[in-house]
Amino acid sequence: MDLLAGDFGGYVETGYWREAAARVLRQRALGNTVISSEGVTRTTPVPAAETETHVKGVQHLIGRITRYEARMRADGILGDGQYVTSADAWDLGRASCMARWGLSTRHGTLPEAEAAVIEAGHLAARCYESWQDFSAGFILGRCLAVRQREVRQLVRGDGHRPPNPDGRPR
């Protein structure tokens, strides 16, 4: 959504978001050439039935996200016309908690915990413009925690990962 919103300069209609996601997923399923640190790899095309199942799942996820955003608008967490730009706040918040828990259980030192919390804070500051944005991202991330991988693919535009050099799935 954020990639689309950047292209459009703001909010993107849900129908267009669903269509764009389907178009991208279907295109990626055809297979393509990926350049990575491991070299140039050709990804294997994905069967049409599997692709359509993935498209339906992502479109369902888009529906869930827009319903959560509508609820956040009704609760005053998001303003009219605002949307969640990233769900990474959930992971950043958990990283901060893990650092504090590691310190409290003596599995880490105070300097290590401070460094981890400060790093999470820097990442949050780069990703979010305000506490309100961070809060909305945290709430959405928590609501969708079970489907976090799909959220990251949707928000960041990550596609299928290339296979391992030995052909085993990642």
PyMOL CGO cylinders between C-alpha atoms (Angstrom):
from pymol import cmd
from pymol.cgo import CYLINDER

trace = [
    CYLINDER, 0.00, 0.00, 0.00, 2.75, 2.44, 0.93, 0.3, 1, 1, 1, 1, 1, 1,
    CYLINDER, 2.75, 2.44, 0.93, 4.47, 1.89, -2.42, 0.3, 1, 1, 1, 1, 1, 1,
    CYLINDER, 4.47, 1.89, -2.42, 1.21, 2.58, -4.22, 0.3, 1, 1, 1, 1, 1, 1,
    CYLINDER, 1.21, 2.58, -4.22, 0.45, 5.53, -1.96, 0.3, 1, 1, 1, 1, 1, 1,
    CYLINDER, 0.45, 5.53, -1.96, 3.86, 6.99, -2.76, 0.3, 1, 1, 1, 1, 1, 1,
    CYLINDER, 3.86, 6.99, -2.76, 3.16, 6.71, -6.47, 0.3, 1, 1, 1, 1, 1, 1,
    CYLINDER, 3.16, 6.71, -6.47, -0.27, 8.29, -6.07, 0.3, 1, 1, 1, 1, 1, 1,
    CYLINDER, -0.27, 8.29, -6.07, 0.68, 10.88, -3.46, 0.3, 1, 1, 1, 1, 1, 1,
    CYLINDER, 0.68, 10.88, -3.46, -1.73, 9.54, -0.84, 0.3, 1, 1, 1, 1, 1, 1,
    CYLINDER, -1.73, 9.54, -0.84, -4.52, 7.10, -0.14, 0.3, 1, 1, 1, 1, 1, 1,
    CYLINDER, -4.52, 7.10, -0.14, -5.27, 4.40, -2.73, 0.3, 1, 1, 1, 1, 1, 1,
    CYLINDER, -5.27, 4.40, -2.73, -8.75, 2.93, -3.13, 0.3, 1, 1, 1, 1, 1, 1,
    CYLINDER, -8.75, 2.93, -3.13, -9.06, -0.61, -1.80, 0.3, 1, 1, 1, 1, 1, 1,
    CYLINDER, -9.06, -0.61, -1.80, -10.29, -1.98, -5.14, 0.3, 1, 1, 1, 1, 1, 1,
    CYLINDER, -10.29, -1.98, -5.14, -7.25, -0.62, -6.96, 0.3, 1, 1, 1, 1, 1, 1,
    CYLINDER, -7.25, -0.62, -6.96, -4.95, -1.96, -4.23, 0.3, 1, 1, 1, 1, 1, 1,
    CYLINDER, -4.95, -1.96, -4.23, -6.47, -5.44, -4.61, 0.3, 1, 1, 1, 1, 1, 1,
    CYLINDER, -6.47, -5.44, -4.61, -6.16, -5.31, -8.41, 0.3, 1, 1, 1, 1, 1, 1,
    CYLINDER, -6.16, -5.31, -8.41, -2.56, -4.07, -8.27, 0.3, 1, 1, 1, 1, 1, 1,
    CYLINDER, -2.56, -4.07, -8.27, -1.59, -6.79, -5.78, 0.3, 1, 1, 1, 1, 1, 1,
    CYLINDER, -1.59, -6.79, -5.78, -3.18, -9.48, -7.97, 0.3, 1, 1, 1, 1, 1, 1,
    CYLINDER, -3.18, -9.48, -7.97, -1.41, -8.14, -11.06, 0.3, 1, 1, 1, 1, 1, 1,
    CYLINDER, -1.41, -8.14, -11.06, 1.99, -8.13, -9.31, 0.3, 1, 1, 1, 1, 1, 1,
    CYLINDER, 1.99, -8.13, -9.31, 1.53, -11.61, -7.82, 0.3, 1, 1, 1, 1, 1, 1,
    CYLINDER, 1.53, -11.61, -7.82, 0.45, -13.08, -11.17, 0.3, 1, 1, 1, 1, 1, 1,
    CYLINDER, 0.45, -13.08, -11.17, 3.41, -11.45, -12.93, 0.3, 1, 1, 1, 1, 1, 1,
    CYLINDER, 3.41, -11.45, -12.93, 5.89, -12.74, -10.35, 0.3, 1, 1, 1, 1, 1, 1,
    CYLINDER, 5.89, -12.74, -10.35, 4.38, -16.22, -10.58, 0.3, 1, 1, 1, 1, 1, 1,
    CYLINDER, 4.38, -16.22, -10.58, 5.46, -16.41, -14.22, 0.3, 1, 1, 1, 1, 1, 1,
    CYLINDER, 5.46, -16.41, -14.22, 9.05, -16.64, -13.04, 0.3, 1, 1, 1, 1, 1, 1,
    CYLINDER, 9.05, -16.64, -13.04, 11.77, -14.07, -13.52, 0.3, 1, 1, 1, 1, 1, 1,
    CYLINDER, 11.77, -14.07, -13.52, 15.48, -13.46, -13.31, 0.3, 1, 1, 1, 1, 1, 1,
    CYLINDER, 15.48, -13.46, -13.31, 16.78, -12.43, -9.89, 0.3, 1, 1, 1, 1, 1, 1,
    CYLINDER, 16.78, -12.43, -9.89, 20.19, -10.91, -9.24, 0.3, 1, 1, 1, 1, 1, 1,
    CYLINDER, 20.19, -10.91, -9.24, 21.43, -11.50, -5.71, 0.3, 1, 1, 1, 1, 1, 1,
    CYLINDER, 21.43, -11.50, -5.71, 24.70, -11.90, -3.83, 0.3, 1, 1, 1, 1, 1, 1,
    CYLINDER, 24.70, -11.90, -3.83, 24.54, -15.57, -4.82, 0.3, 1, 1, 1, 1, 1, 1,
    CYLINDER, 24.54, -15.57, -4.82, 24.50, -14.70, -8.53, 0.3, 1, 1, 1, 1, 1, 1,
    CYLINDER, 24.50, -14.70, -8.53, 21.87, -14.62, -11.25, 0.3, 1, 1, 1, 1, 1, 1,
    CYLINDER, 21.87, -14.62, -11.25, 18.99, -17.02, -10.69, 0.3, 1, 1, 1, 1, 1, 1,
    CYLINDER, 18.99, -17.02, -10.69, 15.89, -17.80, -12.71, 0.3, 1, 1, 1, 1, 1, 1,
    CYLINDER, 15.89, -17.80, -12.71, 12.88, -18.41, -10.46, 0.3, 1, 1, 1, 1, 1, 1,
    CYLINDER, 12.88, -18.41, -10.46, 10.59, -21.28, -11.29, 0.3, 1, 1, 1, 1, 1, 1,
    CYLINDER, 10.59, -21.28, -11.29, 7.10, -20.41, -12.51, 0.3, 1, 1, 1, 1, 1, 1,
    CYLINDER, 7.10, -20.41, -12.51, 4.36, -21.10, -9.96, 0.3, 1, 1, 1, 1, 1, 1,
    CYLINDER, 4.36, -21.10, -9.96, 1.32, -23.19, -10.97, 0.3, 1, 1, 1, 1, 1, 1,
    CYLINDER, 1.32, -23.19, -10.97, -1.78, -21.10, -11.77, 0.3, 1, 1, 1, 1, 1, 1,
    CYLINDER, -1.78, -21.10, -11.77, -3.90, -22.73, -9.04, 0.3, 1, 1, 1, 1, 1, 1,
    CYLINDER, -3.90, -22.73, -9.04, -1.27, -21.95, -6.40, 0.3, 1, 1, 1, 1, 1, 1,
    CYLINDER, -1.27, -21.95, -6.40, -0.96, -18.39, -7.69, 0.3, 1, 1, 1, 1, 1, 1,
    CYLINDER, -0.96, -18.39, -7.69, -4.73, -17.82, -7.56, 0.3, 1, 1, 1, 1, 1, 1,
    CYLINDER, -4.73, -17.82, -7.56, -4.84, -19.19, -4.01, 0.3, 1, 1, 1, 1, 1, 1,
    CYLINDER, -4.84, -19.19, -4.01, -2.07, -16.73, -3.07, 0.3, 1, 1, 1, 1, 1, 1,
    CYLINDER, -2.07, -16.73, -3.07, -3.93, -13.86, -4.80, 0.3, 1, 1, 1, 1, 1, 1,
    CYLINDER, -3.93, -13.86, -4.80, -7.13, -14.67, -2.89, 0.3, 1, 1, 1, 1, 1, 1,
    CYLINDER, -7.13, -14.67, -2.89, -5.19, -14.81, 0.39, 0.3, 1, 1, 1, 1, 1, 1,
    CYLINDER, -5.19, -14.81, 0.39, -3.51, -11.45, -0.21, 0.3, 1, 1, 1, 1, 1, 1,
    CYLINDER, -3.51, -11.45, -0.21, -6.79, -9.86, -1.27, 0.3, 1, 1, 1, 1, 1, 1,
    CYLINDER, -6.79, -9.86, -1.27, -8.40, -11.21, 1.90, 0.3, 1, 1, 1, 1, 1, 1,
    CYLINDER, -8.40, -11.21, 1.90, -5.51, -9.73, 3.88, 0.3, 1, 1, 1, 1, 1, 1,
    CYLINDER, -5.51, -9.73, 3.88, -6.04, -6.35, 2.18, 0.3, 1, 1, 1, 1, 1, 1,
    CYLINDER, -6.04, -6.35, 2.18, -9.68, -6.53, 3.29, 0.3, 1, 1, 1, 1, 1, 1,
    CYLINDER, -9.68, -6.53, 3.29, -8.61, -7.26, 6.87, 0.3, 1, 1, 1, 1, 1, 1,
    CYLINDER, -8.61, -7.26, 6.87, -6.16, -4.35, 6.83, 0.3, 1, 1, 1, 1, 1, 1,
    CYLINDER, -6.16, -4.35, 6.83, -8.76, -1.89, 5.52, 0.3, 1, 1, 1, 1, 1, 1,
    CYLINDER, -8.76, -1.89, 5.52, -11.28, -3.07, 8.14, 0.3, 1, 1, 1, 1, 1, 1,
    CYLINDER, -11.28, -3.07, 8.14, -8.70, -2.59, 10.92, 0.3, 1, 1, 1, 1, 1, 1,
    CYLINDER, -8.70, -2.59, 10.92, -7.87, 0.86, 9.56, 0.3, 1, 1, 1, 1, 1, 1,
    CYLINDER, -7.87, 0.86, 9.56, -11.58, 1.76, 9.50, 0.3, 1, 1, 1, 1, 1, 1,
    CYLINDER, -11.58, 1.76, 9.50, -11.85, 0.64, 13.14, 0.3, 1, 1, 1, 1, 1, 1,
    CYLINDER, -11.85, 0.64, 13.14, -8.80, 2.75, 14.04, 0.3, 1, 1, 1, 1, 1, 1,
    CYLINDER, -8.80, 2.75, 14.04, -10.41, 5.77, 12.35, 0.3, 1, 1, 1, 1, 1, 1,
    CYLINDER, -10.41, 5.77, 12.35, -13.62, 5.18, 14.32, 0.3, 1, 1, 1, 1, 1, 1,
    CYLINDER, -13.62, 5.18, 14.32, -11.57, 4.97, 17.54, 0.3, 1, 1, 1, 1, 1, 1,
    CYLINDER, -11.57, 4.97, 17.54, -9.62, 8.14, 16.72, 0.3, 1, 1, 1, 1, 1, 1,
    CYLINDER, -9.62, 8.14, 16.72, -6.25, 6.42, 16.31, 0.3, 1, 1, 1, 1, 1, 1,
    CYLINDER, -6.25, 6.42, 16.31, -6.16, 7.37, 12.62, 0.3, 1, 1, 1, 1, 1, 1,
    CYLINDER, -6.16, 7.37, 12.62, -7.61, 10.57, 11.20, 0.3, 1, 1, 1, 1, 1, 1,
    CYLINDER, -7.61, 10.57, 11.20, -9.87, 10.74, 8.16, 0.3, 1, 1, 1, 1, 1, 1,
    CYLINDER, -9.87, 10.74, 8.16, -7.98, 9.70, 5.05, 0.3, 1, 1, 1, 1, 1, 1,
    CYLINDER, -7.98, 9.70, 5.05, -5.04, 8.33, 7.04, 0.3, 1, 1, 1, 1, 1, 1,
    CYLINDER, -5.04, 8.33, 7.04, -3.80, 4.78, 6.63, 0.3, 1, 1, 1, 1, 1, 1,
    CYLINDER, -3.80, 4.78, 6.63, -1.14, 2.56, 8.18, 0.3, 1, 1, 1, 1, 1, 1,
    CYLINDER, -1.14, 2.56, 8.18, 2.12, 2.84, 6.24, 0.3, 1, 1, 1, 1, 1, 1,
    CYLINDER, 2.12, 2.84, 6.24, 3.91, -0.08, 7.89, 0.3, 1, 1, 1, 1, 1, 1,
    CYLINDER, 3.91, -0.08, 7.89, 3.27, -2.84, 10.40, 0.3, 1, 1, 1, 1, 1, 1,
    CYLINDER, 3.27, -2.84, 10.40, 6.95, -2.97, 11.41, 0.3, 1, 1, 1, 1, 1, 1,
    CYLINDER, 6.95, -2.97, 11.41, 6.16, -1.16, 14.68, 0.3, 1, 1, 1, 1, 1, 1,
    CYLINDER, 6.16, -1.16, 14.68, 4.98, -4.49, 16.13, 0.3, 1, 1, 1, 1, 1, 1,
    CYLINDER, 4.98, -4.49, 16.13, 8.39, -6.06, 15.53, 0.3, 1, 1, 1, 1, 1, 1,
    CYLINDER, 8.39, -6.06, 15.53, 10.24, -2.95, 16.74, 0.3, 1, 1, 1, 1, 1, 1,
    CYLINDER, 10.24, -2.95, 16.74, 8.17, -2.88, 19.94, 0.3, 1, 1, 1, 1, 1, 1,
    CYLINDER, 8.17, -2.88, 19.94, 8.84, -6.57, 20.53, 0.3, 1, 1, 1, 1, 1, 1,
    CYLINDER, 8.84, -6.57, 20.53, 12.58, -6.03, 19.96, 0.3, 1, 1, 1, 1, 1, 1,
    CYLINDER, 12.58, -6.03, 19.96, 12.58, -3.37, 22.67, 0.3, 1, 1, 1, 1, 1, 1,
    CYLINDER, 12.58, -3.37, 22.67, 10.72, -5.68, 25.07, 0.3, 1, 1, 1, 1, 1, 1,
    CYLINDER, 10.72, -5.68, 25.07, 13.08, -8.57, 24.34, 0.3, 1, 1, 1, 1, 1, 1,
    CYLINDER, 13.08, -8.57, 24.34, 16.08, -6.36, 25.14, 0.3, 1, 1, 1, 1, 1, 1,
    CYLINDER, 16.08, -6.36, 25.14, 14.55, -5.38, 28.49, 0.3, 1, 1, 1, 1, 1, 1,
    CYLINDER, 14.55, -5.38, 28.49, 13.55, -8.97, 29.26, 0.3, 1, 1, 1, 1, 1, 1,
    CYLINDER, 13.55, -8.97, 29.26, 17.04, -10.17, 28.37, 0.3, 1, 1, 1, 1, 1, 1,
    CYLINDER, 17.04, -10.17, 28.37, 18.47, -7.65, 30.82, 0.3, 1, 1, 1, 1, 1, 1,
    CYLINDER, 18.47, -7.65, 30.82, 16.03, -8.57, 33.58, 0.3, 1, 1, 1, 1, 1, 1,
    CYLINDER, 16.03, -8.57, 33.58, 16.87, -12.28, 33.24, 0.3, 1, 1, 1, 1, 1, 1,
    CYLINDER, 16.87, -12.28, 33.24, 20.61, -11.49, 33.13, 0.3, 1, 1, 1, 1, 1, 1,
    CYLINDER, 20.61, -11.49, 33.13, 21.01, -12.87, 29.62, 0.3, 1, 1, 1, 1, 1, 1,
    CYLINDER, 21.01, -12.87, 29.62, 22.41, -9.53, 28.52, 0.3, 1, 1, 1, 1, 1, 1,
    CYLINDER, 22.41, -9.53, 28.52, 24.18, -6.50, 29.91, 0.3, 1, 1, 1, 1, 1, 1,
    CYLINDER, 24.18, -6.50, 29.91, 22.79, -3.00, 30.41, 0.3, 1, 1, 1, 1, 1, 1,
    CYLINDER, 22.79, -3.00, 30.41, 24.90, -1.59, 27.53, 0.3, 1, 1, 1, 1, 1, 1,
    CYLINDER, 24.90, -1.59, 27.53, 23.63, -4.37, 25.21, 0.3, 1, 1, 1, 1, 1, 1,
    CYLINDER, 23.63, -4.37, 25.21, 20.01, -3.72, 26.17, 0.3, 1, 1, 1, 1, 1, 1,
    CYLINDER, 20.01, -3.72, 26.17, 20.42, 0.04, 25.78, 0.3, 1, 1, 1, 1, 1, 1,
    CYLINDER, 20.42, 0.04, 25.78, 22.01, -0.41, 22.35, 0.3, 1, 1, 1, 1, 1, 1,
    CYLINDER, 22.01, -0.41, 22.35, 19.15, -2.66, 21.21, 0.3, 1, 1, 1, 1, 1, 1,
    CYLINDER, 19.15, -2.66, 21.21, 16.47, -0.25, 22.46, 0.3, 1, 1, 1, 1, 1, 1,
    CYLINDER, 16.47, -0.25, 22.46, 18.22, 2.72, 20.85, 0.3, 1, 1, 1, 1, 1, 1,
    CYLINDER, 18.22, 2.72, 20.85, 18.55, 0.84, 17.54, 0.3, 1, 1, 1, 1, 1, 1,
    CYLINDER, 18.55, 0.84, 17.54, 14.84, -0.04, 17.60, 0.3, 1, 1, 1, 1, 1, 1,
    CYLINDER, 14.84, -0.04, 17.60, 14.09, 3.61, 18.28, 0.3, 1, 1, 1, 1, 1, 1,
    CYLINDER, 14.09, 3.61, 18.28, 16.23, 4.77, 15.35, 0.3, 1, 1, 1, 1, 1, 1,
    CYLINDER, 16.23, 4.77, 15.35, 14.50, 2.29, 13.03, 0.3, 1, 1, 1, 1, 1, 1,
    CYLINDER, 14.50, 2.29, 13.03, 11.10, 3.46, 14.26, 0.3, 1, 1, 1, 1, 1, 1,
    CYLINDER, 11.10, 3.46, 14.26, 12.05, 7.11, 13.69, 0.3, 1, 1, 1, 1, 1, 1,
    CYLINDER, 12.05, 7.11, 13.69, 13.05, 6.32, 10.09, 0.3, 1, 1, 1, 1, 1, 1,
    CYLINDER, 13.05, 6.32, 10.09, 9.85, 4.38, 9.44, 0.3, 1, 1, 1, 1, 1, 1,
    CYLINDER, 9.85, 4.38, 9.44, 7.24, 6.53, 11.22, 0.3, 1, 1, 1, 1, 1, 1,
    CYLINDER, 7.24, 6.53, 11.22, 6.61, 10.28, 11.20, 0.3, 1, 1, 1, 1, 1, 1,
    CYLINDER, 6.61, 10.28, 11.20, 4.77, 10.46, 14.54, 0.3, 1, 1, 1, 1, 1, 1,
    CYLINDER, 4.77, 10.46, 14.54, 3.72, 8.56, 17.63, 0.3, 1, 1, 1, 1, 1, 1,
    CYLINDER, 3.72, 8.56, 17.63, 0.27, 8.27, 16.05, 0.3, 1, 1, 1, 1, 1, 1,
    CYLINDER, 0.27, 8.27, 16.05, 1.76, 6.57, 12.95, 0.3, 1, 1, 1, 1, 1, 1,
    CYLINDER, 1.76, 6.57, 12.95, 3.85, 4.25, 15.14, 0.3, 1, 1, 1, 1, 1, 1,
    CYLINDER, 3.85, 4.25, 15.14, 0.84, 3.37, 17.30, 0.3, 1, 1, 1, 1, 1, 1,
    CYLINDER, 0.84, 3.37, 17.30, -1.33, 2.55, 14.30, 0.3, 1, 1, 1, 1, 1, 1,
    CYLINDER, -1.33, 2.55, 14.30, 1.46, 0.40, 12.85, 0.3, 1, 1, 1, 1, 1, 1,
    CYLINDER, 1.46, 0.40, 12.85, 1.90, -1.37, 16.17, 0.3, 1, 1, 1, 1, 1, 1,
    CYLINDER, 1.90, -1.37, 16.17, -1.83, -2.09, 16.47, 0.3, 1, 1, 1, 1, 1, 1,
    CYLINDER, -1.83, -2.09, 16.47, -2.09, -3.37, 12.90, 0.3, 1, 1, 1, 1, 1, 1,
    CYLINDER, -2.09, -3.37, 12.90, 1.05, -5.46, 13.34, 0.3, 1, 1, 1, 1, 1, 1,
    CYLINDER, 1.05, -5.46, 13.34, -0.37, -7.00, 16.51, 0.3, 1, 1, 1, 1, 1, 1,
    CYLINDER, -0.37, -7.00, 16.51, -3.73, -7.69, 14.90, 0.3, 1, 1, 1, 1, 1, 1,
    CYLINDER, -3.73, -7.69, 14.90, -2.04, -9.38, 11.96, 0.3, 1, 1, 1, 1, 1, 1,
    CYLINDER, -2.04, -9.38, 11.96, 0.86, -10.99, 13.84, 0.3, 1, 1, 1, 1, 1, 1,
    CYLINDER, 0.86, -10.99, 13.84, -0.15, -14.45, 12.70, 0.3, 1, 1, 1, 1, 1, 1,
    CYLINDER, -0.15, -14.45, 12.70, 0.10, -13.28, 9.09, 0.3, 1, 1, 1, 1, 1, 1,
    CYLINDER, 0.10, -13.28, 9.09, 3.18, -11.06, 9.54, 0.3, 1, 1, 1, 1, 1, 1,
    CYLINDER, 3.18, -11.06, 9.54, 5.04, -12.57, 6.56, 0.3, 1, 1, 1, 1, 1, 1,
    CYLINDER, 5.04, -12.57, 6.56, 2.21, -11.67, 4.19, 0.3, 1, 1, 1, 1, 1, 1,
    CYLINDER, 2.21, -11.67, 4.19, 2.01, -8.16, 5.66, 0.3, 1, 1, 1, 1, 1, 1,
    CYLINDER, 2.01, -8.16, 5.66, 5.70, -7.60, 5.02, 0.3, 1, 1, 1, 1, 1, 1,
    CYLINDER, 5.70, -7.60, 5.02, 5.34, -8.82, 1.44, 0.3, 1, 1, 1, 1, 1, 1,
    CYLINDER, 5.34, -8.82, 1.44, 2.42, -6.51, 0.91, 0.3, 1, 1, 1, 1, 1, 1,
    CYLINDER, 2.42, -6.51, 0.91, 3.87, -3.43, 2.57, 0.3, 1, 1, 1, 1, 1, 1,
    CYLINDER, 3.87, -3.43, 2.57, 7.43, -3.73, 1.32, 0.3, 1, 1, 1, 1, 1, 1,
    CYLINDER, 7.43, -3.73, 1.32, 6.65, -5.37, -2.01, 0.3, 1, 1, 1, 1, 1, 1,
    CYLINDER, 6.65, -5.37, -2.01, 8.86, -8.39, -1.27, 0.3, 1, 1, 1, 1, 1, 1,
    CYLINDER, 8.86, -8.39, -1.27, 8.26, -11.16, -3.76, 0.3, 1, 1, 1, 1, 1, 1,
    CYLINDER, 8.26, -11.16, -3.76, 9.09, -14.80, -3.94, 0.3, 1, 1, 1, 1, 1, 1,
    CYLINDER, 9.09, -14.80, -3.94, 12.57, -15.53, -2.69, 0.3, 1, 1, 1, 1, 1, 1,
    CYLINDER, 12.57, -15.53, -2.69, 14.89, -17.26, -5.14, 0.3, 1, 1, 1, 1, 1, 1,
    CYLINDER, 14.89, -17.26, -5.14, 15.52, -20.93, -4.40, 0.3, 1, 1, 1, 1, 1, 1,
    CYLINDER, 15.52, -20.93, -4.40, 18.68, -22.02, -2.59, 0.3, 1, 1, 1, 1, 1, 1,
    CYLINDER, 18.68, -22.02, -2.59, 21.56, -22.85, -4.91, 0.3, 1, 1, 1, 1, 1, 1,
    CYLINDER, 21.56, -22.85, -4.91, 21.07, -26.55, -4.13, 0.3, 1, 1, 1, 1, 1, 1,
    CYLINDER, 21.07, -26.55, -4.13, 17.37, -26.33, -5.13, 0.3, 1, 1, 1, 1, 1, 1,
    CYLINDER, 17.37, -26.33, -5.13, 15.94, -26.85, -1.62, 0.3, 1, 1, 1, 1, 1, 1,
    CYLINDER, 15.94, -26.85, -1.62, 13.17, -24.45, -0.56, 0.3, 1, 1, 1, 1, 1, 1,
    CYLINDER, 13.17, -24.45, -0.56, 14.09, -21.72, 1.92, 0.3, 1, 1, 1, 1, 1, 1,
]
cmd.load_cgo(trace, "trace")
